[in-house]
C-alpha cells in the first residue's frame, strides 16, 4: 500500500514527498526527499518515517506550531513569506 499525500518543492531538483506506506509490512508515514538529476532520479536517504503507532503523537506536535512561530524578523532567505491569517489549520 502506497498513498502519496503531497509534495513540496525544495529546490529545482528536489521535492519533499509525504506518503502513507507499509514499508517492511509496517504501516506509517514517510517524509522523504525525491531528487531528479542527470546522475540519479528517485528517493534519497534524506527523510524520516513515522510509524503508525506514533502518528497521533507526531500530529499533535506539528499542530502545536503556530504560523507566528515560523515568522522571522527579516525574510532574506528567499523563502516564501508566511502571510498573516486568521484561519485555523485543519486538524486531521
QUITA-V422334 format. One record per run of one state. SS is the DSSP state (2 for helix, 1 for strand, 0 for the rest). FROM is the first residue (numbers start at 0). LEN is the number of residues. If there is no record, write none. Layout:
BEGIN
SS,FROM,LEN
SS,FROM,LEN
END
This chain:
BEGIN
0,0,1
1,1,8
0,9,4
1,13,8
0,21,1
2,22,3
0,25,2
1,27,9
0,36,4
1,40,11
2,51,12
0,63,3
2,66,4
0,70,22
END
